[in-house]
């Protein structure tokens, strides 16, 4: 799918559908027609997301970490000592959900909360020794998952990632 999302052809859309193993997706439907659920982008992206998340959960479960916890750990591996609000902002997760993720990370002894030096109302999150030690194994697990998806996508992998970033990341 080259160019902007507006310039995607019906053929490219069909190829996208086939990449995610939806062989029954109707590629002959008229532009804008939704005769079947398999022609709905929301349905297709949801099913692809379910498939990838199922593999991520399976892979990360060996280390008792969820995909949301992995994402939070990644941000802390980049820069330790962030606040929950900073994590939530970076991951585009609401504060209630982020608090639950942090609580579980803390209970698992992967992070610890410490009061901010200049503002006692703010707590900063710091990786524990165990949290730091998981960086290599968890990144390896997720690199393997990325490789599985890349194998499925073939030469369209980079283009697919660009499309997902354009659709999924805040501007």
MDAnalysis code that builds the backbone (N, CA, C; Angstrom):
import MDAnalysis as mda
import numpy as np

u = mda.Universe.empty(513, n_residues=171, atom_resindex=np.repeat(np.arange(171), 3), trajectory=True)
u.add_TopologyAttr("name", ["N", "CA", "C"] * 171)
u.add_TopologyAttr("resid", np.arange(1, 172))
u.add_TopologyAttr("resname", ["UNK", "UNK", "UNK", "UNK", "UNK", "UNK", "UNK", "UNK", "UNK", "UNK", "UNK", "UNK", "UNK", "UNK", "UNK", "UNK", "UNK", "UNK", "UNK", "UNK", "UNK", "UNK", "UNK", "UNK", "UNK", "UNK", "UNK", "UNK", "UNK", "UNK", "UNK", "UNK", "UNK", "UNK", "UNK", "UNK", "UNK", "UNK", "UNK", "UNK", "UNK", "UNK", "UNK", "UNK", "UNK", "UNK", "UNK", "UNK", "UNK", "UNK", "UNK", "UNK", "UNK", "UNK", "UNK", "UNK", "UNK", "UNK", "UNK", "UNK", "UNK", "UNK", "UNK", "UNK", "UNK", "UNK", "UNK", "UNK", "UNK", "UNK", "UNK", "UNK", "UNK", "UNK", "UNK", "UNK", "UNK", "UNK", "UNK", "UNK", "UNK", "UNK", "UNK", "UNK", "UNK", "UNK", "UNK", "UNK", "UNK", "UNK", "UNK", "UNK", "UNK", "UNK", "UNK", "UNK", "UNK", "UNK", "UNK", "UNK", "UNK", "UNK", "UNK", "UNK", "UNK", "UNK", "UNK", "UNK", "UNK", "UNK", "UNK", "UNK", "UNK", "UNK", "UNK", "UNK", "UNK", "UNK", "UNK", "UNK", "UNK", "UNK", "UNK", "UNK", "UNK", "UNK", "UNK", "UNK", "UNK", "UNK", "UNK", "UNK", "UNK", "UNK", "UNK", "UNK", "UNK", "UNK", "UNK", "UNK", "UNK", "UNK", "UNK", "UNK", "UNK", "UNK", "UNK", "UNK", "UNK", "UNK", "UNK", "UNK", "UNK", "UNK", "UNK", "UNK", "UNK", "UNK", "UNK", "UNK", "UNK", "UNK", "UNK", "UNK", "UNK", "UNK", "UNK", "UNK", "UNK", "UNK", "UNK"])
u.atoms.positions = np.array([
    [0.852, -1.166, 0.000],
    [0.000, 0.000, 0.000],
    [0.895, 1.223, 0.000],
    [1.087, 1.733, -1.138],
    [2.004, 2.850, -1.261],
    [1.282, 4.166, -1.110],
    [2.068, 5.215, -0.811],
    [1.493, 6.548, -0.727],
    [0.628, 6.727, 0.494],
    [-0.259, 7.693, 0.406],
    [-1.132, 8.012, 1.536],
    [-2.267, 7.010, 1.607],
    [-2.904, 6.909, 2.798],
    [-4.013, 5.965, 2.930],
    [-5.131, 6.216, 1.912],
    [-5.278, 7.476, 1.456],
    [-6.342, 7.791, 0.500],
    [-6.076, 7.191, -0.877],
    [-4.780, 6.890, -1.170],
    [-4.428, 6.413, -2.499],
    [-4.381, 4.889, -2.592],
    [-4.871, 4.186, -1.597],
    [-4.839, 2.726, -1.592],
    [-5.839, 2.194, -2.604],
    [-5.373, 1.277, -3.433],
    [-6.249, 0.701, -4.451],
    [-7.006, -0.493, -3.889],
    [-8.047, -0.898, -4.584],
    [-8.824, -2.071, -4.167],
    [-7.948, -3.313, -4.188],
    [-7.037, -3.401, -5.148],
    [-6.126, -4.541, -5.223],
    [-5.213, -4.590, -4.008],
    [-4.694, -3.437, -3.607],
    [-3.834, -3.390, -2.426],
    [-4.616, -3.761, -1.170],
    [-5.862, -3.286, -1.065],
    [-6.699, -3.639, 0.078],
    [-6.912, -5.152, 0.126],
    [-7.161, -5.742, -1.021],
    [-7.382, -7.180, -1.094],
    [-6.125, -7.927, -0.646],
    [-4.968, -7.471, -1.087],
    [-3.712, -8.101, -0.690],
    [-3.539, -8.018, 0.827],
    [-3.874, -6.875, 1.392],
    [-3.796, -6.678, 2.846],
    [-4.668, -7.713, 3.562],
    [-5.886, -7.912, 3.058],
    [-6.797, -8.869, 3.670],
    [-6.235, -10.286, 3.594],
    [-5.682, -10.642, 2.459],
    [-5.148, -11.990, 2.267],
    [-3.935, -12.231, 3.158],
    [-3.141, -11.189, 3.423],
    [-1.968, -11.334, 4.286],
    [-2.339, -11.812, 5.671],
    [-3.530, -11.466, 6.128],
    [-3.941, -11.850, 7.467],
    [-4.842, -13.070, 7.472],
    [-4.653, -13.906, 6.456],
    [-5.345, -15.188, 6.403],
    [-6.861, -15.057, 6.478],
    [-7.400, -14.116, 5.738],
    [-8.839, -14.013, 5.597],
    [-9.169, -14.356, 4.141],
    [-8.995, -15.630, 3.781],
    [-9.160, -16.022, 2.385],
    [-10.576, -15.829, 1.867],
    [-11.541, -15.736, 2.755],
    [-12.929, -15.562, 2.313],
    [-13.310, -14.101, 2.159],
    [-12.378, -13.203, 2.409],
    [-12.684, -11.784, 2.255],
    [-13.025, -11.513, 0.804],
    [-14.088, -10.797, 0.608],
    [-14.549, -10.496, -0.734],
    [-13.718, -9.345, -1.303],
    [-12.951, -9.643, -2.322],
    [-12.115, -8.622, -2.942],
    [-12.773, -8.047, -4.182],
    [-13.913, -8.581, -4.560],
    [-14.592, -8.095, -5.749],
    [-15.712, -7.118, -5.429],
    [-15.913, -6.823, -4.145],
    [-17.000, -5.926, -3.762],
    [-16.748, -4.538, -4.312],
    [-17.823, -3.847, -4.625],
    [-17.705, -2.471, -5.099],
    [-17.073, -1.607, -4.037],
    [-16.403, -0.547, -4.496],
    [-15.777, 0.404, -3.575],
    [-16.816, 0.891, -2.567],
    [-16.496, 0.785, -1.274],
    [-17.389, 1.268, -0.228],
    [-18.471, 0.275, 0.171],
    [-18.554, -0.861, -0.513],
    [-19.581, -1.851, -0.219],
    [-19.144, -2.733, 0.943],
    [-20.066, -3.014, 1.850],
    [-19.786, -3.903, 2.975],
    [-20.815, -5.023, 2.993],
    [-20.766, -5.835, 1.954],
    [-21.718, -6.941, 1.850],
    [-21.454, -8.017, 2.883],
    [-20.219, -8.127, 3.328],
    [-19.839, -9.171, 4.272],
    [-18.986, -8.545, 5.366],
    [-19.021, -9.132, 6.540],
    [-18.242, -8.611, 7.657],
    [-16.749, -8.618, 7.329],
    [-16.317, -9.573, 6.490],
    [-14.906, -9.662, 6.115],
    [-14.451, -8.484, 5.256],
    [-15.395, -7.624, 4.850],
    [-15.054, -6.427, 4.099],
    [-14.906, -5.209, 5.019],
    [-15.092, -5.397, 6.303],
    [-15.061, -4.295, 7.270],
    [-13.679, -4.193, 7.914],
    [-13.032, -3.050, 7.779],
    [-11.685, -2.858, 8.304],
    [-11.637, -3.049, 9.815],
    [-12.661, -2.628, 10.510],
    [-12.697, -2.783, 11.957],
    [-12.658, -4.255, 12.346],
    [-13.427, -5.056, 11.663],
    [-13.447, -6.492, 11.926],
    [-12.080, -7.109, 11.635],
    [-11.520, -6.778, 10.490],
    [-10.246, -7.373, 10.078],
    [-9.098, -6.973, 10.997],
    [-9.017, -5.697, 11.332],
    [-7.962, -5.262, 12.244],
    [-8.145, -5.894, 13.619],
    [-9.378, -6.012, 14.059],
    [-9.653, -6.643, 15.347],
    [-9.209, -8.096, 15.371],
    [-9.498, -8.822, 14.310],
    [-9.096, -10.228, 14.235],
    [-7.576, -10.364, 14.156],
    [-6.926, -9.512, 13.386],
    [-5.464, -9.543, 13.307],
    [-4.866, -9.217, 14.675],
    [-5.430, -8.231, 15.351],
    [-4.958, -7.849, 16.679],
    [-5.131, -8.997, 17.660],
    [-6.261, -9.684, 17.607],
    [-6.498, -10.827, 18.495],
    [-5.442, -11.913, 18.275],
    [-5.149, -12.161, 17.034],
    [-4.188, -13.210, 16.694],
    [-2.795, -12.864, 17.230],
    [-2.348, -11.637, 17.014],
    [-1.029, -11.214, 17.479],
    [-1.000, -11.159, 19.005],
    [-2.046, -10.624, 19.623],
    [-2.081, -10.532, 21.085],
    [-2.092, -11.915, 21.734],
    [-2.776, -12.861, 21.139],
    [-2.789, -14.219, 21.678],
    [-1.365, -14.783, 21.697],
    [-0.622, -14.588, 20.611],
    [0.765, -15.063, 20.554],
    [1.640, -14.302, 21.552],
    [1.424, -12.992, 21.675],
    [2.213, -12.202, 22.629],
    [1.959, -12.691, 24.053],
    [0.692, -12.896, 24.401],
    [0.356, -13.374, 25.752],
    [0.988, -14.731, 26.021],
    [0.892, -15.631, 25.052],
    [1.483, -16.960, 25.210],
    [2.992, -16.851, 25.439],
    [3.644, -16.057, 24.636],
    [5.099, -15.937, 24.705],
    [5.567, -15.258, 25.987],
    [4.901, -14.176, 26.371],
    [5.303, -13.423, 27.557],
    [4.935, -14.142, 28.848],
    [3.944, -15.036, 28.773],
    [3.483, -15.713, 29.990],
    [4.580, -16.566, 30.627],
    [5.558, -16.992, 29.842],
    [6.687, -17.751, 30.387],
    [7.421, -16.949, 31.467],
    [7.291, -15.618, 31.383],
    [7.973, -14.721, 32.328],
    [6.977, -14.020, 33.252],
    [5.726, -14.469, 33.246],
    [4.664, -13.874, 34.065],
    [4.490, -12.388, 33.809],
    [4.540, -12.000, 32.538],
    [4.372, -10.608, 32.124],
    [3.300, -10.572, 31.042],
    [2.456, -9.547, 31.076],
    [1.424, -9.351, 30.058],
    [1.945, -8.382, 28.995],
    [1.290, -8.311, 27.831],
    [1.709, -7.341, 26.824],
    [1.693, -5.890, 27.335],
    [0.704, -5.513, 28.134],
    [0.651, -4.140, 28.665],
    [1.813, -3.894, 29.633],
    [2.137, -4.898, 30.437],
    [3.263, -4.764, 31.356],
    [4.573, -4.677, 30.576],
    [4.688, -5.461, 29.521],
    [5.882, -5.403, 28.675],
    [6.051, -4.000, 28.096],
    [4.974, -3.419, 27.607],
    [5.047, -2.067, 27.027],
    [5.528, -1.063, 28.073],
    [4.999, -1.158, 29.291],
    [5.418, -0.239, 30.359],
    [6.893, -0.449, 30.693],
    [7.312, -1.697, 30.761],
    [8.722, -1.984, 31.034],
    [9.622, -1.412, 29.937],
    [9.194, -1.515, 28.690],
    [9.985, -0.969, 27.576],
    [10.243, 0.518, 27.759],
    [9.208, 1.240, 28.150],
    [9.354, 2.685, 28.349],
    [10.315, 2.959, 29.512],
    [10.237, 2.166, 30.554],
    [11.151, 2.341, 31.692],
    [12.573, 1.897, 31.346],
    [12.728, 0.911, 30.475],
    [14.077, 0.526, 30.045],
    [14.727, 1.661, 29.273],
    [13.914, 2.433, 28.553],
    [14.440, 3.602, 27.836],
    [14.882, 4.685, 28.814],
    [14.043, 4.938, 29.806],
    [14.344, 5.964, 30.810],
    [13.642, 5.601, 32.112],
    [14.425, 5.170, 33.056],
    [13.921, 4.799, 34.374],
    [13.485, 6.059, 35.126],
    [12.567, 5.908, 36.065],
    [12.171, 7.023, 36.917],
    [11.052, 7.873, 36.360],
    [10.299, 7.365, 35.444],
    [9.158, 8.108, 34.899],
    [7.975, 8.003, 35.854],
    [7.024, 8.898, 35.664],
    [5.790, 8.845, 36.442],
    [4.777, 7.960, 35.718],
    [3.736, 7.567, 36.444],
    [2.662, 6.810, 35.818],
    [1.991, 7.599, 34.706],
    [1.839, 8.909, 34.919],
    [1.226, 9.751, 33.883],
    [2.091, 9.784, 32.622],
    [3.398, 9.828, 32.795],
    [4.296, 9.821, 31.638],
    [4.199, 8.495, 30.883],
    [4.149, 7.412, 31.636],
    [3.980, 6.098, 30.995],
    [2.666, 6.027, 30.227],
    [1.578, 6.419, 30.888],
    [0.271, 6.384, 30.243],
    [0.213, 7.248, 29.004],
    [0.821, 8.423, 29.067],
    [0.850, 9.308, 27.904],
    [1.605, 8.692, 26.745],
    [2.734, 8.112, 27.032],
    [3.556, 7.495, 25.983],
    [2.849, 6.294, 25.360],
    [2.176, 5.503, 26.189],
    [1.525, 4.283, 25.710],
    [0.076, 4.502, 25.289],
    [-0.413, 5.724, 25.465],
    [-1.798, 6.087, 25.140],
    [-2.756, 5.161, 25.895],
    [-2.565, 5.131, 27.217],
    [-3.390, 4.323, 28.114],
    [-3.977, 5.253, 29.166],
    [-5.275, 5.124, 29.451],
    [-5.903, 5.992, 30.442],
    [-5.317, 5.728, 31.823],
    [-5.483, 6.696, 32.725],
    [-4.816, 6.634, 34.028],
    [-5.283, 5.457, 34.877],
    [-6.563, 5.107, 34.824],
    [-7.054, 3.976, 35.626],
    [-6.410, 2.669, 35.170],
    [-6.342, 2.467, 33.868],
    [-5.722, 1.260, 33.332],
    [-4.232, 1.241, 33.644],
    [-3.581, 2.390, 33.483],
    [-2.145, 2.470, 33.747],
    [-1.845, 2.165, 35.207],
    [-2.695, 2.652, 36.109],
    [-2.505, 2.374, 37.537],
    [-2.565, 0.876, 37.805],
    [-3.494, 0.181, 37.180],
    [-3.593, -1.273, 37.342],
    [-2.354, -1.991, 36.831],
    [-1.837, -1.549, 35.691],
    [-0.619, -2.151, 35.135],
    [0.543, -1.943, 36.101],
    [0.673, -0.716, 36.616],
    [1.761, -0.397, 37.551],
    [1.613, -1.202, 38.838],
    [0.401, -1.302, 39.354],
    [0.165, -2.094, 40.574],
    [0.644, -3.533, 40.385],
    [0.315, -4.124, 39.242],
    [0.717, -5.507, 38.989],
    [2.232, -5.627, 38.815],
    [2.840, -4.636, 38.168],
    [4.304, -4.640, 38.041],
    [4.970, -4.550, 39.410],
    [4.394, -3.742, 40.271],
    [4.947, -3.582, 41.613],
    [4.772, -4.877, 42.426],
    [3.587, -5.486, 42.356],
    [3.351, -6.742, 43.072],
    [4.275, -7.855, 42.582],
    [4.672, -7.788, 41.320],
    [5.581, -8.787, 40.749],
    [7.049, -8.447, 40.999],
    [7.264, -7.376, 41.743],
    [8.631, -6.931, 42.073],
    [9.451, -6.578, 40.834],
    [8.790, -6.000, 39.827],
    [9.481, -5.560, 38.619],
    [9.771, -4.065, 38.656],
    [8.936, -3.311, 39.375],
    [9.151, -1.875, 39.565],
    [8.856, -1.522, 41.018],
    [9.359, -0.377, 41.415],
    [9.001, 0.158, 42.726],
    [8.677, 1.634, 42.566],
    [7.720, 2.076, 43.368],
    [7.322, 3.487, 43.382],
    [8.142, 4.198, 44.449],
    [8.642, 5.380, 44.066],
    [9.370, 6.202, 45.029],
    [8.875, 7.636, 44.881],
    [8.740, 8.356, 46.004],
    [8.297, 9.750, 45.907],
    [9.313, 10.593, 45.135],
    [8.777, 11.529, 44.377],
    [9.614, 12.475, 43.636],
    [10.386, 13.343, 44.630],
    [11.616, 13.663, 44.335],
    [12.449, 14.458, 45.238],
    [11.899, 15.868, 45.480],
    [11.266, 16.439, 44.459],
    [10.825, 17.829, 44.602],
    [9.321, 17.983, 44.820],
    [8.541, 16.936, 44.580],
    [7.084, 17.028, 44.747],
    [6.579, 15.711, 45.325],
    [6.271, 15.695, 46.604],
    [5.868, 14.463, 47.282],
    [4.554, 13.897, 46.768],
    [3.781, 14.679, 46.030],
    [2.518, 14.170, 45.470],
    [2.760, 13.229, 44.294],
    [3.946, 13.311, 43.716],
    [4.278, 12.526, 42.523],
    [5.133, 11.335, 42.921],
    [4.791, 10.197, 42.352],
    [5.602, 8.999, 42.549],
    [6.264, 8.643, 41.222],
    [7.495, 8.283, 41.286],
    [8.259, 7.862, 40.115],
    [8.449, 6.354, 40.176],
    [8.544, 5.766, 39.012],
    [8.670, 4.312, 38.898],
    [10.098, 3.951, 38.524],
    [10.651, 3.043, 39.299],
    [12.023, 2.603, 39.072],
    [12.041, 1.093, 38.916],
    [12.788, 0.647, 37.939],
    [12.953, -0.783, 37.724],
    [13.712, -1.401, 38.887],
    [13.284, -2.585, 39.263],
    [14.035, -3.351, 40.255],
    [15.105, -4.138, 39.497],
    [15.953, -4.807, 40.248],
    [16.967, -5.656, 39.626],
    [16.290, -6.702, 38.736],
    [15.211, -7.278, 39.244],
    [14.459, -8.282, 38.471],
    [13.869, -7.669, 37.205],
    [13.332, -6.459, 37.319],
    [12.759, -5.776, 36.152],
    [13.805, -5.490, 35.081],
    [14.992, -5.089, 35.497],
    [16.084, -4.841, 34.544],
    [16.553, -6.159, 33.914],
    [16.593, -7.223, 34.721],
    [17.076, -8.517, 34.234],
    [16.169, -9.113, 33.155],
    [14.919, -8.712, 33.131],
    [13.984, -9.265, 32.134],
    [14.090, -8.600, 30.766],
    [14.836, -7.521, 30.653],
    [14.894, -6.793, 29.384],
    [15.315, -7.696, 28.219],
    [16.429, -8.370, 28.331],
    [16.919, -9.207, 27.228],
    [15.964, -10.362, 26.914],
    [15.526, -11.133, 27.916],
    [14.638, -12.242, 27.556],
    [13.293, -11.788, 26.978],
    [12.715, -10.722, 27.526],
    [11.423, -10.265, 27.008],
    [11.570, -9.656, 25.616],
    [12.629, -8.892, 25.401],
    [12.848, -8.342, 24.063],
    [13.079, -9.465, 23.051],
    [13.739, -10.534, 23.487],
    [13.931, -11.683, 22.602],
    [12.622, -12.350, 22.228],
    [11.749, -12.509, 23.218],
    [10.432, -13.101, 22.979],
    [9.645, -12.262, 21.964],
    [9.667, -10.959, 22.154],
    [8.891, -10.096, 21.255],
    [9.552, -9.963, 19.885],
    [10.874, -10.051, 19.828],
    [11.555, -10.066, 18.525],
    [11.145, -11.308, 17.747],
    [11.012, -12.439, 18.434],
    [10.549, -13.664, 17.776],
    [9.134, -13.496, 17.229],
    [8.265, -12.832, 17.997],
    [6.906, -12.589, 17.526],
    [6.931, -11.678, 16.293],
    [7.742, -10.628, 16.344],
    [7.875, -9.742, 15.177],
    [8.347, -10.532, 13.960],
    [9.282, -11.471, 14.173],
    [9.777, -12.296, 13.075],
    [8.670, -13.189, 12.504],
    [7.816, -13.722, 13.381],
    [6.689, -14.547, 12.918],
    [5.770, -13.731, 12.005],
    [5.472, -12.510, 12.435],
    [4.598, -11.646, 11.634],
    [5.296, -11.266, 10.332],
    [6.587, -10.960, 10.405],
    [7.337, -10.597, 9.203],
    [7.352, -11.744, 8.197],
    [7.448, -12.963, 8.711],
    [7.414, -14.127, 7.820],
    [6.064, -14.217, 7.112],
    [5.010, -13.944, 7.831],
    [3.668, -13.959, 7.240],
    [3.522, -12.862, 6.179],
    [4.056, -11.686, 6.467],
    [3.893, -10.540, 5.578],
    [4.874, -10.533, 4.415],
    [6.000, -11.197, 4.576],
    [7.003, -11.224, 3.505],
    [7.558, -9.846, 3.221],
    [7.679, -9.543, 1.946],
    [8.305, -8.281, 1.549],
    [7.455, -7.051, 1.872],
    [6.235, -7.251, 2.318],
    [5.351, -6.132, 2.655],
    [5.489, -5.691, 4.111],
    [6.408, -6.297, 4.852],
    [6.527, -6.032, 6.289],
    [6.732, -4.553, 6.598],
    [7.733, -3.937, 5.992],
    [8.036, -2.529, 6.311],
    [6.871, -1.611, 5.950],
    [6.263, -1.864, 4.813],
    [5.115, -1.050, 4.396],
    [3.965, -1.225, 5.376],
    [3.749, -2.447, 5.841],
    [2.691, -2.727, 6.803],
    [2.941, -1.964, 8.106],
    [4.176, -1.993, 8.599],
    [4.516, -1.254, 9.817],
    [4.272, 0.244, 9.635],
    [4.652, 0.785, 8.484],
    [4.396, 2.219, 8.221],
    [2.903, 2.526, 8.267],
    [2.104, 1.640, 7.694],
    [0.655, 1.843, 7.688],
    [0.102, 1.787, 9.104],
    [0.564, 0.828, 9.902],
    [0.085, 0.722, 11.275],
    [0.467, 1.957, 12.080],
    [1.694, 2.445, 11.899],
    [2.113, 3.662, 12.605],
    [1.237, 4.850, 12.191],
    [0.937, 4.950, 10.915],
    [0.103, 6.060, 10.433],
    [-1.305, 5.992, 11.027],
    [-1.816, 4.783, 11.193],
    [-3.168, 4.607, 11.709],
    [-3.228, 4.631, 13.237],
    [-2.199, 4.066, 13.896],
    [-2.322, 3.809, 15.312],
    [-1.635, 4.765, 16.267],
    [-0.650, 5.497, 15.787],
    [0.089, 6.368, 16.698],
    [-0.463, 7.789, 16.649],
    [-0.494, 8.440, 17.793],
    [-0.985, 9.831, 17.810],
    [-0.063, 10.721, 16.980],
    [-0.668, 11.726, 16.387],
    [0.125, 12.656, 15.555],
    [0.625, 13.810, 16.343],
])
